[in-house]
Amino acid sequence: MKHIGDAFETLKVERIEDHLLVVTLNRPAQANSTNTQMGRDLFDLWTGLYVDQQDIRCIVLTGAGDKVFSAGGDLKERNEMTDEQWQRQHALFERARMALLECPIPIIAAVNGAAYGGGLETVLTCDFSYAARRARFALTEVKIGIMPGGMGTQNLPRVVGRNRAKEIILTARPFSAEEAYEWGLINKICEDDALMDDVLETARAICANAPLSIYRARKAVDVACDVDIATGYAFELEAYNRLVGTQDRLEGVRAFVERRPARFQGR
């Protein structure tokens, strides 16, 4: 299992500040598409962070270059695969996707360019996303005889609604950053050269807050989207009460009274 600082063949992983990690999908010559090695790298990265967060409080996920976030699966690698090889590879991708979903650290997608197929599914699996104005989006799987298999049919309707999701998936038509924003798929459109500055500003705001509070509040929001309100509220209260006895709660109140920035330790 790899950790921050280890070498990844297809990812660039940079701890740019004490609590902030930038992960770059790094196959620009192949449109940052996901081959088998990237599947392994992503699985190792997200699984490692599930076990040990290493005091990372926010992650920014982006693509190398200025044109493509990710084109999805590497179809050139898949072209000569047998059915068995295809399904074995996809099983790896499935575990990597679940590891991304289960990562306890907030993840912001910085969509620097086209996010097609599995690339868009990756965006949808992150907590939220900002996009450059040049970004384009599509779920194109039905054009090649398959369908979304990276949680696209699960996450997209939760974000844009059932009918819009069906239109996006069944037509496979690309859509713009403006449409993605209008439909609630992205949180903000950024000017192309300001994307990372805007995303990092938001990531730093998250990093400045109490990490235990961030982790539990994030989970409570996710649970709320899948259960009735009474069950969701019960989960919220359980998470809330676990925070009352933390050192960070004491520090947060003390810092407020003393009119100074809090120094949270994640304890």
NUNU-622677 format. One line per 8 residues: number of its first residue (from 1); their letters; for each residue x, y, z of N, C-alpha, C. Coordinates in steps of 0.2 Angstrom, whole numbers. Example, Ala and Ser with C-alpha at 12.3 -4.5 7.8 and 13.67 -1.06 7.14 Angstrom:
2
1> as> 66 -28 39 62 -22 39 66 -16 39 | 64 -11 35 68 -5 36 64 0 39
% end
This chain:
267
1> mkhigdaf> 4 -6 0 0 0 0 4 6 0 | 3 11 -5 8 17 -5 5 22 -1 | 9 27 0 8 33 4 10 39 1 | 8 45 3 10 51 1 18 51 1 | 20 54 -5 28 54 -6 30 48 -10 | 27 42 -10 29 37 -14 28 39 -21 | 31 35 -26 31 37 -33 25 33 -36 | 21 36 -40 15 33 -44 17 34 -51
9> etlkveri> 16 29 -55 18 29 -62 13 34 -66 | 7 34 -64 2 38 -68 -1 44 -64 | 1 45 -58 -2 51 -54 4 55 -52 | 2 62 -51 7 66 -48 4 68 -41 | 7 67 -36 4 68 -29 9 73 -25 | 6 79 -24 10 84 -21 6 86 -14 | 10 86 -9 8 89 -3 10 97 -3 | 6 101 -5 8 108 -6 8 112 0
17> edhllvvt> 4 110 5 4 114 11 3 108 17 | 4 110 23 3 105 28 -3 100 28 | -8 103 26 -15 99 26 -18 98 19 | -15 100 14 -18 101 8 -14 97 2 | -17 92 -1 -14 88 -6 -17 89 -13 | -13 89 -18 -15 90 -25 -14 83 -28 | -19 80 -31 -18 74 -35 -19 76 -42 | -14 74 -47 -15 75 -54 -15 69 -58
25> lnrpaqan> -21 68 -62 -21 62 -66 -16 64 -72 | -10 60 -72 -4 62 -76 -3 57 -82 | -7 57 -87 -6 54 -93 -8 59 -99 | -5 64 -99 -7 70 -104 -7 67 -111 | -2 63 -113 -2 61 -120 -8 56 -122 | -11 53 -116 -16 49 -118 -23 52 -115 | -23 58 -115 -29 62 -112 -31 60 -105 | -26 59 -101 -27 57 -94 -32 51 -93
33> stntqmgr> -32 47 -98 -37 41 -98 -34 36 -93 | -39 32 -91 -37 27 -85 -35 20 -89 | -29 19 -88 -27 12 -90 -26 8 -84 | -24 1 -85 -24 -3 -79 -19 0 -74 | -14 2 -75 -9 5 -70 -12 11 -67 | -16 15 -70 -19 21 -66 -24 18 -61 | -28 13 -63 -32 10 -59 -29 7 -53 | -23 4 -53 -19 2 -48 -17 7 -43
41> dlfdlwtg> -14 13 -47 -12 18 -43 -17 22 -39 | -23 23 -42 -29 26 -39 -31 22 -33 | -31 15 -34 -33 11 -28 -29 11 -23 | -22 11 -24 -17 12 -19 -17 18 -15 | -18 24 -19 -18 30 -16 -24 31 -11 | -30 30 -14 -36 31 -10 -37 26 -4 | -35 20 -5 -35 15 1 -30 17 6 | -24 19 4 -19 22 9 -21 27 13
49> lyvdqqdi> -25 32 10 -28 38 14 -34 36 18 | -37 30 16 -42 28 20 -39 25 27 | -34 22 27 -30 19 32 -27 24 37 | -24 29 33 -20 34 37 -20 41 33 | -24 45 36 -25 52 32 -19 56 33 | -14 55 37 -8 59 37 -9 66 38 | -14 68 41 -16 75 43 -17 79 37 | -19 75 31 -22 79 26 -29 81 27
57> rcivltga> -31 87 26 -38 89 27 -42 90 21 | -39 91 15 -43 92 9 -38 90 3 | -41 87 -2 -38 85 -8 -41 88 -14 | -37 91 -18 -39 93 -25 -37 88 -30 | -42 86 -34 -40 81 -39 -41 85 -46 | -36 84 -50 -36 88 -57 -33 84 -62 | -32 86 -68 -29 83 -74 -23 86 -76 | -18 83 -79 -12 86 -82 -14 90 -88
65> gdkvfsag> -10 95 -89 -12 99 -95 -17 104 -95 | -19 107 -100 -24 112 -100 -30 111 -105 | -31 104 -107 -36 103 -111 -41 97 -109 | -38 93 -105 -42 87 -103 -41 85 -95 | -47 85 -92 -47 82 -85 -46 74 -86 | -50 71 -89 -49 64 -90 -54 62 -96 | -52 58 -100 -56 55 -106 -59 48 -104 | -58 46 -98 -61 40 -96 -57 34 -97
73> gdlkerne> -59 28 -98 -55 22 -99 -51 23 -105 | -45 20 -105 -41 20 -111 -43 14 -116 | -46 17 -121 -49 12 -126 -44 9 -130 | -38 12 -131 -33 9 -135 -30 3 -131 | -29 3 -125 -27 -2 -121 -32 -8 -121 | -39 -6 -121 -44 -11 -121 -46 -14 -127 | -43 -11 -133 -45 -13 -140 -44 -21 -141 | -39 -23 -138 -37 -30 -140 -39 -35 -134
81> mtdeqwqr> -42 -33 -129 -44 -37 -123 -49 -42 -125 | -48 -48 -121 -54 -53 -121 -59 -50 -116 | -65 -53 -117 -70 -52 -112 -67 -53 -105 | -64 -58 -104 -61 -59 -97 -56 -54 -95 | -52 -52 -99 -47 -47 -97 -51 -40 -96 | -56 -39 -100 -59 -32 -99 -63 -32 -92 | -66 -38 -90 -70 -38 -84 -65 -38 -78 | -59 -41 -79 -54 -41 -74 -52 -34 -72
89> qhalfera> -50 -31 -78 -48 -24 -77 -54 -19 -74 | -60 -21 -76 -65 -16 -73 -66 -18 -66 | -65 -24 -64 -65 -26 -57 -60 -21 -53 | -54 -20 -56 -50 -16 -52 -52 -9 -52 | -55 -6 -58 -58 0 -58 -64 1 -53 | -68 -4 -52 -73 -4 -47 -70 -3 -40 | -65 -7 -38 -62 -6 -32 -59 1 -31 | -56 4 -36 -53 10 -35 -59 16 -35
97> rmallecp> -64 15 -38 -70 19 -37 -73 19 -30 | -74 13 -27 -76 13 -21 -71 16 -16 | -65 15 -17 -60 18 -13 -60 25 -13 | -61 28 -19 -62 35 -19 -68 38 -15 | -74 34 -16 -80 36 -13 -79 35 -5 | -75 31 -3 -75 29 4 -69 33 8 | -65 37 4 -60 41 7 -63 46 11 | -60 46 18 -63 51 23 -61 58 22
105> ipiiaavn> -57 60 17 -55 67 17 -59 70 11 | -61 76 12 -65 80 7 -61 80 0 | -64 79 -5 -60 79 -12 -64 84 -16 | -61 89 -19 -63 94 -24 -60 92 -31 | -65 91 -35 -62 90 -42 -61 97 -45 | -55 98 -48 -54 104 -52 -54 102 -59 | -59 103 -63 -60 101 -69 -57 106 -74 | -51 104 -77 -47 109 -81 -48 108 -88
113> gaaygggl> -52 103 -90 -54 102 -97 -59 97 -98 | -59 93 -103 -64 89 -105 -65 83 -99 | -71 81 -97 -72 76 -93 -77 71 -96 | -75 66 -99 -79 62 -103 -79 55 -100 | -85 51 -101 -85 44 -98 -83 44 -91 | -78 39 -90 -76 38 -83 -73 45 -80 | -71 49 -84 -68 56 -81 -74 59 -78 | -80 60 -81 -86 63 -78 -88 59 -72
121> etvltcdf> -88 53 -72 -90 49 -66 -85 50 -60 | -79 51 -62 -74 53 -56 -76 60 -53 | -78 65 -58 -80 71 -55 -86 70 -51 | -91 66 -53 -97 65 -49 -96 62 -42 | -90 58 -42 -89 54 -36 -85 59 -30 | -82 64 -33 -79 69 -28 -85 72 -24 | -83 76 -19 -88 79 -15 -91 85 -18 | -87 89 -22 -90 94 -26 -84 96 -31
129> syaarrar> -86 100 -36 -81 102 -41 -82 109 -44 | -76 112 -46 -76 118 -49 -73 116 -56 | -75 120 -61 -73 119 -68 -71 125 -72 | -66 124 -76 -64 130 -80 -69 131 -85 | -69 137 -88 -75 139 -93 -74 134 -99 | -68 132 -101 -67 128 -107 -69 121 -106 | -71 119 -100 -72 112 -98 -78 109 -102 | -78 103 -104 -84 100 -107 -85 93 -104
137> faltevki> -91 91 -104 -93 85 -100 -97 80 -105 | -97 74 -104 -101 69 -107 -101 62 -104 | -106 58 -104 -106 51 -103 -107 48 -110 | -102 45 -113 -102 43 -120 -102 36 -120 | -103 32 -115 -102 25 -115 -107 21 -120 | -113 24 -121 -118 20 -125 -116 21 -133 | -111 25 -134 -109 26 -141 -104 20 -143 | -101 17 -138 -97 11 -139 -99 5 -137
145> gimpggmg> -106 4 -136 -109 -2 -134 -109 -4 -127 | -107 0 -122 -107 -1 -115 -112 4 -112 | -111 5 -105 -115 10 -102 -111 12 -96 | -112 18 -93 -108 20 -87 -108 14 -82 | -101 13 -80 -100 8 -75 -96 10 -69 | -95 17 -68 -91 20 -63 -95 24 -58 | -101 21 -57 -106 25 -53 -110 30 -56 | -109 31 -63 -113 36 -67 -120 36 -66
153> tqnlprvv> -123 30 -67 -131 30 -66 -133 30 -59 | -128 30 -54 -130 31 -47 -129 39 -45 | -123 41 -47 -122 48 -44 -125 54 -48 | -126 53 -55 -128 58 -59 -136 60 -58 | -140 55 -57 -147 57 -55 -148 60 -48 | -143 58 -44 -143 62 -37 -141 69 -38 | -138 71 -43 -135 78 -44 -140 82 -48 | -142 79 -54 -146 83 -59 -153 81 -59
161> grnrakei> -155 75 -56 -162 73 -56 -162 67 -62 | -167 63 -61 -168 57 -65 -169 59 -72 | -173 64 -74 -174 65 -81 -169 68 -85 | -165 72 -82 -159 75 -85 -154 70 -85 | -153 66 -80 -148 61 -81 -149 56 -86 | -156 54 -87 -157 50 -93 -155 53 -100 | -157 59 -100 -155 63 -107 -148 63 -108 | -144 65 -103 -137 65 -103 -134 58 -105
169> iltarpfs> -136 53 -102 -133 46 -103 -136 43 -109 | -142 44 -111 -145 40 -117 -143 44 -124 | -142 50 -123 -140 54 -130 -132 54 -130 | -128 53 -125 -121 54 -125 -119 60 -128 | -123 66 -128 -121 72 -130 -116 76 -125 | -111 79 -128 -107 83 -123 -111 89 -121 | -109 92 -116 -112 98 -113 -107 103 -110 | -108 109 -110 -104 114 -108 -103 115 -100
177> aeeayewg> -98 119 -98 -98 121 -91 -104 125 -89 | -106 129 -93 -112 133 -91 -118 129 -90 | -119 124 -94 -124 119 -93 -123 115 -87 | -117 113 -86 -116 109 -80 -117 113 -73 | -116 119 -74 -117 123 -68 -124 124 -67 | -128 126 -72 -135 127 -72 -139 121 -69 | -136 115 -71 -139 108 -69 -137 106 -62 | -132 110 -59 -130 108 -52 -125 103 -52
185> linkiced> -122 102 -58 -116 96 -58 -110 99 -55 | -108 106 -56 -102 109 -54 -105 115 -49 | -100 117 -45 -102 122 -40 -100 129 -43 | -95 129 -47 -93 136 -49 -89 135 -56 | -90 140 -60 -86 141 -66 -81 146 -65 | -75 144 -67 -69 148 -66 -66 150 -73 | -63 156 -73 -60 158 -79 -54 153 -80 | -52 151 -86 -47 145 -87 -41 146 -83
193> dalmddvl> -38 152 -83 -32 153 -79 -32 154 -72 | -39 154 -69 -40 155 -62 -42 149 -59 | -43 144 -62 -46 138 -59 -43 135 -53 | -36 134 -53 -33 131 -47 -33 136 -42 | -32 143 -43 -32 148 -38 -38 148 -34 | -44 147 -38 -51 147 -35 -52 141 -31 | -50 135 -33 -50 129 -30 -46 129 -24 | -40 131 -24 -36 131 -18 -38 135 -13
201> etaraica> -41 141 -15 -44 146 -10 -49 142 -6 | -54 138 -9 -59 134 -6 -56 129 -2 | -51 125 -4 -48 120 -1 -44 122 6 | -41 128 5 -38 131 11 -43 133 17 | -49 135 15 -54 137 19 -57 130 23 | -57 125 19 -59 118 23 -53 116 27 | -47 117 25 -41 115 29 -41 119 36 | -43 125 36 -43 129 42 -48 127 47
209> naplsiyr> -53 123 45 -58 121 50 -56 114 54 | -60 113 59 -58 107 63 -59 101 59 | -54 97 58 -54 91 54 -59 85 56 | -60 84 62 -65 79 65 -72 82 63 | -73 88 64 -79 91 62 -81 90 54 | -76 92 50 -76 91 43 -78 84 41 | -74 79 44 -75 72 42 -83 70 44 | -85 71 50 -91 69 52 -97 73 49
217> arkavdva> -96 79 48 -102 83 44 -102 81 37 | -97 79 34 -97 77 27 -101 70 26 | -99 66 31 -102 59 31 -110 60 32 | -112 65 37 -119 65 38 -123 68 32 | -120 72 28 -123 75 22 -124 69 17 | -119 65 17 -120 59 12 -125 54 14 | -125 53 21 -131 49 23 -137 52 22 | -138 58 23 -145 62 23 -147 61 16
225> cdvdiatg> -143 60 11 -146 59 4 -149 52 2 | -148 48 7 -150 41 6 -155 38 10 | -156 42 16 -161 39 21 -166 44 22 | -171 42 26 -177 47 28 -174 52 33 | -177 57 34 -175 63 38 -174 61 45 | -178 57 48 -177 55 55 -171 50 56 | -170 46 51 -164 42 52 -157 46 51 | -158 51 46 -152 55 45 -151 60 51
233> yafeleay> -156 62 54 -155 66 60 -152 62 66 | -154 56 66 -151 52 72 -144 51 70 | -142 50 64 -135 49 62 -131 56 64 | -134 62 62 -131 68 63 -130 69 71 | -135 67 75 -134 68 82 -129 64 85 | -128 58 83 -123 53 85 -116 56 83 | -115 59 77 -109 62 75 -108 68 79 | -113 72 80 -112 78 84 -110 77 91
241> nrlvgtqd> -113 72 94 -111 71 101 -104 68 102 | -101 65 97 -95 62 97 -89 68 97 | -92 74 94 -87 80 94 -87 84 100 | -92 83 105 -92 87 111 -86 86 115 | -84 80 116 -78 78 120 -71 79 117 | -71 82 111 -64 83 108 -60 89 110 | -54 88 110 -49 94 111 -51 100 106 | -52 98 100 -54 103 95 -60 107 97
249> rlegvraf> -65 104 100 -71 108 102 -69 113 107 | -65 111 112 -63 115 117 -58 121 114 | -54 119 110 -50 124 106 -54 129 102 | -59 127 99 -63 131 94 -67 136 98 | -70 134 104 -73 139 108 -69 144 111 | -63 141 114 -58 145 117 -55 151 112 | -54 149 106 -51 153 101 -57 159 99 | -63 157 99 -68 161 98 -69 167 103
257> verrparf> -68 164 109 -69 169 115 -63 174 115 | -57 171 113 -51 175 114 -50 179 107 | -54 178 102 -54 182 96 -47 181 93 | -46 174 92 -39 172 88 -41 166 84 | -37 165 79 -38 159 75 -37 153 79 | -41 148 78 -41 141 81 -35 137 78 | -32 133 83 -26 129 81 -29 122 82 | -32 119 77 -35 112 77 -30 107 76
265> qgr> -30 102 80 -25 96 80 -28 89 78 | -35 89 77 -38 83 75 -39 78 80 | -40 81 87 -40 77 92 -46 79 97
% end
